[in-house]
Amino acid sequence: MEIASRLAAILGEAAVITDRERMLDYLVDETASPVRPQPADEVVVARPASAQEVASLLRLANDEGIPVFPRGGGTGLCGGAVPTENGIVLSLERMNGIALDKDNLMATVEAGATLGDLMAKAEEAGLFFPPHPGDESAQIGGLVACNAGGSRAVKYGVMRSYVKGVEAVLPDGDILRLGGKLLKDNAGYDLMQLLIGSEGTLAVVTSVILRLFPPLGASATMVIPYEGRHDAIDSVPEILRSGVMPLAIEYVDRSTVEVSAANLGLEWPCRAGKAYLMVIVDGESVVVVRSHCQHIYEICAGRHALEPAVGETRKDQERVLKIRSNIYLALKGETADILDMAVPPASMGKLMDAVDDIATQFGVTIPMYGHAGDGNLHAHLIKDLARSGPSAVREAKTLIYKETVKLGGTITAEHGLGKTRVPDMHLSLDETKLALMRRIKKVFDPRGILNPGCAISPE
Ligand SMILES: Cc1cc2nc3c(=O)[nH]c(=O)nc-3n(C[C@H](O)[C@H](O)[C@H](O)COP(=O)(O)OP(=O)(O)OC[C@H]3O[C@@H](n4cnc5c(N)ncnc54)[C@H](O)[C@@H]3O)c2cc1C
């Protein structure tokens, strides 16, 4: 392919992959039923090592009108990084430097560094990076491009809250530097926030400045069992207004969490109950954390919670988080799609009932769990739905989305639109918003080379 040799001339031979076998991993992500990728012989993978190389690559692609698919760790759940047309997969994996600045509690992180790398490096330096979207092999560029959330967003917020600066390359090769090691910056429109969550459709993120925090003084993870799902879910708004703000409030049910634990060869810490809240609490000392736990448990006991299991050691807490984070992968084999709606937290019970009704219509069970503290629930559309007909997954998804929107919710709280949510995006975005977004896309990417088919396409 001629483009491969031109890329090799810019980036060096070793940075360009044309071999089909080596390329296969770059053609998919973690989407349950992957969008159909372009055949390997029509795609070239490029792995630049600097923002300047990214700029040269994009300039070439823009001049030639060649689609470019930015790629992070490939852990996305809606096909965002999958090349669906002839073009270049732009992997940031070689750009993985991390420089900590303890004085300012910030880190300058290249886009290809993984979440796991950053967490470890921060910890070594006695610092803490709070967000925890479930897969630590996700890259920082991907987390920023998706504005990822995860379990620990309740107290400190989603990725957007941590990003203080962004270096990104525009499709014409211009390098844009936004923000800095600043906690406040009101100069002009906030282009940095516009790029966060833009899913690789406006610019390629090459490096970011992230806010870090002092390490947790002490923490505990409580697993609070309930017999009834509504009691668990209805405890959440009460916890949120209790004055103690947990790092995480997750909802899981017994059947789901046991599959995940068995898949890892681990044991869930509670034998009682059918529904659980997993609540992570931090504080300056063990005494404070215990008092917070007691306070939260008393609220839950008012909603018929049973005796909680409280993990205080790091090992016990990590085990519970690991089981929670593994649910998607444990169920993936049976899953056609995983949804990530959010509704106002007090409406979660209504959404769950609506999803149950839809499941009954199709004669299946639809497992639900998620980041209850954020009103963000996952629904696994299981492959069995297809027994009701070839379009049943699609129909069930749209029905669930409509119920979500009726409750004042959004069809995607954290995974983004990617390529698989595009047919339903009008449910969350009316024509006025869509028209503005298409115009913005056109301003950043007039030739439409960046991630075509993902999220917003130009007019
Ligand atoms: C087990 C599991 C658990 C998960 N849990 C959560 C969770 O709790 N919360 C959550 O929010 N997500 C979760 N995810 C989804 C996923 O981890 C996130 O969406 C993450 O942000 C994707 O990052 P990535 O590096 O893997 O990106 P990729 O999948 O490679 O790409 C995702 C999107 O970002 C774009 N992109 C990637 N890098 C760049 C860049 N440098 N510049 C511009 N665009 C770029 C791509 O084009 C694509 O549109 C989970 C996934 C798995 C498999």
The ligand as a Gaussian input file, in Angstrom:
#p B3LYP/6-31G(d) Opt

LIG

0 1
 C      -13.972000      -4.414000      31.808000
 C      -14.260000      -2.999000      31.391000
 C      -14.741000      -2.112000      32.333000
 C      -14.998000      -0.789000      31.955000
 N      -15.462000       0.070000      32.898000
 C      -15.697000       1.351000      32.571000
 C      -16.170000       2.269000      33.553000
 O      -16.381000       1.914000      34.711000
 N      -16.367000       3.551000      33.173000
 C      -16.131000       3.983000      31.892000
 O      -16.320000       5.169000      31.606000
 N      -15.706000       3.130000      30.954000
 C      -15.483000       1.838000      31.256000
 N      -15.045000       0.972000      30.287000
 C      -14.892000       1.435000      28.914000
 C      -13.497000       1.914000      28.497000
 O      -12.492000       1.420000      29.375000
 C      -13.454000       3.426000      28.451000
 O      -14.358000       3.895000      27.467000
 C      -12.080000       4.017000      28.142000
 O      -12.181000       5.418000      28.193000
 C      -11.545000       3.621000      26.760000
 O      -10.164000       3.951000      26.721000
 P       -9.186000       3.250000      25.653000
 O       -7.837000       3.819000      25.840000
 O       -9.294000       1.786000      25.742000
 O       -9.827000       3.804000      24.314000
 P      -10.195000       3.075000      22.944000
 O      -11.202000       2.004000      23.157000
 O       -8.958000       2.695000      22.238000
 O      -10.889000       4.286000      22.181000
 C      -12.073000       4.845000      22.661000
 C      -12.398000       6.145000      21.910000
 O      -11.407000       7.121000      22.199000
 C      -10.769000       7.589000      21.016000
 N       -9.359000       7.797000      21.362000
 C       -8.514000       6.936000      21.960000
 N       -7.313000       7.525000      22.153000
 C       -7.429000       8.784000      21.664000
 C       -6.528000       9.885000      21.560000
 N       -5.285000       9.816000      22.024000
 N       -6.978000      11.026000      20.986000
 C       -8.233000      11.133000      20.505000
 N       -9.120000      10.108000      20.576000
 C       -8.721000       8.957000      21.150000
 C      -11.003000       6.488000      19.998000
 O      -10.971000       6.987000      18.682000
 C      -12.368000       5.986000      20.398000
 O      -13.368000       6.800000      19.845000
 C      -14.783000      -0.365000      30.619000
 C      -14.303000      -1.274000      29.682000
 C      -14.044000      -2.571000      30.052000
 C      -13.507000      -3.535000      29.017000

